[in-house]
């Protein structure tokens, strides 16, 4: 290239490093799609390719990362191919995908994490471990209710091989968790500590997968902040210490979201198909784990619908993921569908019992208007109880700090709903709350598990957004001190609510 149009920086091909016109959508040498944005090495925000400095935090975006624009222009009048390949890094989406990518695209933080980030990550990991294993044998005191039912079903599986447990013994829940627990007892024994160690390990894995998902969607800092809020959360800790399938369902929901996001971001067709296939297999396995699989299915479907409305598929990448994803999910769920069809009456009765439509209060109402108002009130009350109810006990699972941060993040997501990451947050939160609100109160918070990734992803992004807003308005140590103090207060409130209040099951 002999010149750069209008002084704009050239776009380097992620495949062959060939420099292309600033307005090019595809590489002229190899035909690969070109990315027209770049990640900030400090905060992870995506910036237009023409920017030399991040428009969110002011850090230099090109090699060297600092200094004034004038100094950089004088010392770097025209980047070499190697430099261009360095500062465009992993440009994996075409320009059509770049139209909908903002903070939600590749996390791709160019600069490695500093010592402070490693220390914060270690603190999050230690908090997550401590909250899930401390007094695991005695808090809650005994296996009661559904916990005891799953423990008994697991022992039957362990003693009788592949004998199908009695569905009535586990409150008509799918038996996949009982089978997993049966194998676990053969390895680690039948004590309360050994049994509860399985959901505790699953809960720890959920924190790790949540970080990977949030990093991919929202950037490294927002992911770390979200994980710091999630690790001690009463909501997550509660179900990580109980012998219930909710912890496994949360891990499955996070895995589906991560694999789906990774597939949509992948540029290689073979890897894109494999990631989509893996995500579909996990989604197809959820009917064997927990009855809330229908809520997860609805959330994933809403995510695809938002993508269609936002026209994400102009390059064909979304359609290329959809086929293996949904085909694998359907194939995995075939045995469940067959068993459900064979017991259709029982399935219908179970659905009616869990649905608000079957509640006596709803049946007594006259007219479609009154019934619609009743259902809308149920959804509204679910959201209010989740975010603004009393903290301890069965009324609420979020502390005030987490709830406010989640509201900030969800408000930003609503404004950016066309962007893929924010579309995913809105889909999981919206469908999770609406679906839980349309069911009976019994077990409602367990069904809200599908919304958990969106709640804490939004909370992490909300705190990240506030810290970015403070940039230039307050010294940097003040912003980080504010975040650290807020997370410390959230941690204390949640752990005190669980370990100091008797750990009542919502």
Steps between C-alpha positions, in 0.01 A plus 500: 500500500651829397261721694245492773160640409425824682779431748304204641694205637513187282324182609725196542365160399486260798594209273786623282585844653446669162418872540170601342311824442335647808160453334561138397272226634703204376872442447610557143768231532320206660133600526472477879254732679654816650428651839453877525529531873767428757506417872640734763797337681386653830120476527410262215267747327468472121600808302469597133805408296580866437542575871851527639379527859214327687189718511403347836820529705754690285767227479699476176373227270805444281840351575649673799160587647579846633602849401318776317343461160737757352805315631370175363420647159853640474670179604265263312400667172407167345484166686688202366317173429634352824379799701162492329465129575587569862251774567214337313578174688213252460277658237258215464182664383404656172405866478132404508552335840699800614191719461340323795812455712589741775612398844337165428723370220833325553633569848850485347680716752835550332708577806550220749346534845708670764584385849192674642273305262661170600462588868134591449440176313662301779285678759186416301601134475573475873168667587313259271670195652452610860133586452426159350692262727500666844281297739370298208412211729286701741351796313222430422487256788345194333389370164136600496219504248611468141865465606418179686292378205791543257742335745269197531454480122877519452556212743250292306688574179834412663368174642289387206702612201288669235168459680287804423416682824137559587406839357264567786790463741671807351187715460463413130838655420719346226725224632829601337625663820412187697708287262795736527468502877481119504835477320640761738405295808686199362817708485476719811254336737156577642574758770329838493832671428582263214156539346496880521853519363360429151283814476780696669745400226239573235446843658873577488511397135207734435697799630786413263276453196317821588831689491589352160157587362500856636857557379401398149190718503588803710877514542745393771424766760123459487545121519723520808262742672202280420677189630595688818132575561386148403752305711353590844143553378231352725317386188792303354636379836159373607462262208869403502456352848174311448449158350280634221535511119481883492880528527548268201234688305687826558823349370317369193344841429841669525659235276230539234540878499880477482514242222236684300686832534832337412346340191355830379839670547701224331620570147608149405205306364604163646553637851177698474308182424668309783427771757140525382469123518640492855263775612205316352597176675512677837161662436358164395625341824318747728160319481668219694621740773219731609150600394617858450655386170197650328596842634856460368360389165283812492796724589713356221211534257452864602871561444468372143189714450684813617780412259252475215345837592844661529610350165808327637498247217591728210826306462341156537696406816193477724322270259810282478490451879123451526487179296745285703386660828129423469555165327725379784255627764208322334692173457614504863145556626334225290493236780348752738234597248412134446465435873296818542266392218456161664397672824319795348221519757745514790708764321196717435386469860846589627516807275154609613599464867809717454330761283322805638220415257407205716492693827156523664533879527542522122218258423257703712554817296237599245595630158820514298585851625508398866698186424755699296537749784560211740777354284662841443492565875673167560784591265533848648500370856768246412731774371427722801560221750821408326638853499328693777356257753638441847843336480489208742271201461261415221427853382816584311832362383688822414649758733438869435844563348479214251142592409591863426806401297288252303244772429774727365635222280156398375416862420814527285418165340149620415651800320744271314266208435618466141848406620548128542618494862226729624242310299606182681473666843153633424381165359610298804378755754169574329400143427621381842295755693189470281501119509552488877223757544259280306554207736397432857705631792618154603846455347486838326850607600641173369340571163655848505843335474494550123496878556803489732770537228325813372454651847864471601628576152298821510625574854863462393444712192311759709796539737739513205283771342499704821880476527531611139264792568722604793799518264606863485253595773693344786856370546546143384576369853164640611315302230676176590457569870129554445471168315700313765295646787171422326602140431615462861162623626315269260714207613436571868124545449464172311719282719345641816153439360583136427723393786351734760130443430479125492509454122128467443412353163294740286 
